[in-house]
Amino acid sequence: MTKLLEQFLEHLRYERNVSQHTLRNYASDLDQFFDYLAPADPKTQRREFPKLEQIDHITIREWLASLHAEQKRKSSIARKLAALRTFFQFLVREGLVQTNPAKLVNTPRLEKKLPNHLSVEEAIRFIETPDVNTDLGKRDRAMLELMYATGVRVSELTTLNVGDVDFGNKLIRVTGKRRKERIVPFGEPALDALNNYLSVREAFLAQAPVSLRDEKA
């Protein structure tokens, strides 16, 4: 089995040109599986491996269940299963087994990490961070208020023109991915912040660096 692992790693290194990091992961994951299949004798350190055709999907499921019992992370278990699938696919290609038993084992359902988000109080404190006694602060406050009110992306916000804003109906026309346009409403706080910024916009841009004067905001 050790010789087969060496051949498999050589295949990955020279035929599939995988990175050293990936090679180490494959080697480590498969070594763990081999240890499960044939634990070393405490005295002789010898291992008696089963025949390849005796390794079926039940064997693999039992190994994954043991990993789960050890409270291994699901992402780690999924990676080890992927390593087994690739290894057995190599054995199928070499004519050493007829089928890939690892393909019959379902990948563990990975946990979905919930995104971190601000509370309402935190969001308000963040929006109120800019110093509205300065022209730059008025601009930043307008941007933050509009983002909070509409949920637009930063990339969408930075491409807005004044002509995209319907001040009377409190609407903006946003151009998103694939040039798709949509109309998004906003509230009174964002309108006030926009008007405050527009009252100083010309003076702000006149004093700003060239790179800022070219911005549509």
N, C-alpha and C positions, 0 to 999 in steps of 0.2 A: 504493500500500500504506500509505503514511503517513496518507493521508486516511481509509482504512478503520480504522486504529488509533485515530485521533482519534474517529471515530464510535463505535467499540466502547467506548472509555473514557467517552464521554458517556453511553452506554447503561448502563454500570456505575455511573456517578456518580448519574444522575438516576432511572433505572428500578429499579436494584437497590440503590441507596443504600449502596454499599460504602465502606469507610473510605479515607482518603487513603493510608494505609500500604499497603493492598491494591492501590489504583490504581497506586502507584509500582512495586510488585512486578510487576503485570501488564505495565505499560509497559516495564519493564526486561527482563523475560523475553522479550517479543515482539520488542523491538528486537534482542535477541541472535539470535533466530531469523531475523529479516529480514537481519541482517548476514551470517548464514550463507548465506542464499538468494542474496543479491546483495551481495557485498563492494563497497565504494565504490572507484571508480577513483582511484588515487593522485594523478592529475593534476587531474581534473575534479571528483572527489568525487561523481560521478553513479553511480546504481545502476540496473541493469536487472533488474527483478523478473520472475520467470516468471508466466505466467497462473495464476489461482487454481486452475483445474481441473488444472493440471500438478503441483500440490503434493499428493502422495499419502502414504500411510502409509510407503512406503519412504524418501521424503525425510525424514520426521520421525524414523524409526528411525536413519537415517544421522547426523542432527544429534545425537540423543541419544548415539549411539556416539562422536561426536567429543567430547562433553562428558565421557563416561566416560573417554576417552583422556586428557583433561586432568585427570583425577583429581578431578572435581567430586563433591561428596557426593551420595549417592543421594537423600537427602531434597530436595536442591536440584533435581536432575534431575526428580524426581517432581512438584515444584511447577511447573516449567517446562512439563511435559507437561500438567498440569492447566490451566495458562493457555492452552495451545494448544487444548485441547478446548473450553474456554469460548469462545474467539475464533471457532473454526470453527462452533460451535453458533450463535453470533450471525450468522455469514455464511449458514448454512442458513436461519435464521429470516428473514433479509432477502432470501432467494431468490437469493443470489449464487453459492452452490454447492449441489449436490444432496445431498451426503453429508458427514459429518464424518470425515475421514481419521484424525484423532488418536484416535478411538474404537477403531481397529483396532490401536493400539499398547498393549502391556501396560505397566502401571505398574511401575517397578523395585521389586524386593523390598527393603524397607528393613531395615537392620541392626537386630537386637533388642539393646538395651543390657541387659547383665546388671546386676541390682541390686547395689549395694554391700552387703556384709554383714560382720558382725563374726566374727573367728575365735573359737574356743572360749575362748582365753585372754583376749581382749578382752571377751567377753561376761561372763566370770567377774569380771574387774576392774570392769566396769560395775555388775554386780549387787551387788558388795561395796562400792560407793561410799558408800551411806548409813551414817551413824554409829549403830550399833545400841546405843550407850550412851544414846541419847536416844529418847523415845517416838516422835517424828516419824521418826527413822531406822528404828525397828522397823517402823513402818507402811510406809515406802517400800521397805524390804528385802522385806517380805512381798509387796508388789505386784510388784516386779521378779522375785522368785523364782517367783511364780505365773505371770507372763507368760512367763518363759523356759521353765517346765516345760510349759505348756499351749498356748502359741502364740495365746492369745486376743488380740483387739483391745483397745486402750485403752478404747474405748467400751463393750465388753462387760465389761471388768474393773470399770469404775466403776459398773456397774449391778448388780453382785453383792451379794446379801445373805448374812449369815452362814448363814441357812437353806439357801442354795444349795450349801453345802459339806458333803460327807459325809466327816467326819474319819476315821472308822473304815476306810473303803474307799479313802480318798484320791481322791475324785472331786468334780468341781464340775458343777453344772447351769448351762449358759450359754444365754442368750437372744440369738440373733444377729439377722441381717436378717430382715425379714418375720415377726418374732416366733417364728422357728423355734428350738426348744430342742435342745440336744445335751449329752451327758454326756462329760466330758473327764477323764482321769486325771492325777494329778500325783505327784511323788516325795517322798521323805523330807525333802530340804532345804526344799522349799516348805512342807511340813507343819510343820517346826520353826519356820520364819519366821512362819507364820500363828499358831501357838500363842504365840510370843514377843510378837507384836503384840496378840493378844487378851488377854494377861495385863495389858496396860496400856491397852487400848482405852478403857475407861470413863473413866479418869483423863485420858487424852489428849483425848477429846472434851469433857470437862468444862472443860478449860482452853483449848480451841481456839476460834477465832472462830465466830460463828453459821453462816457459810457452810460451814464444815467439819463442824459438828455435824449439818447436814442431809444430809451425804453418807451413802450406805449403807455405805461402807467403814468 
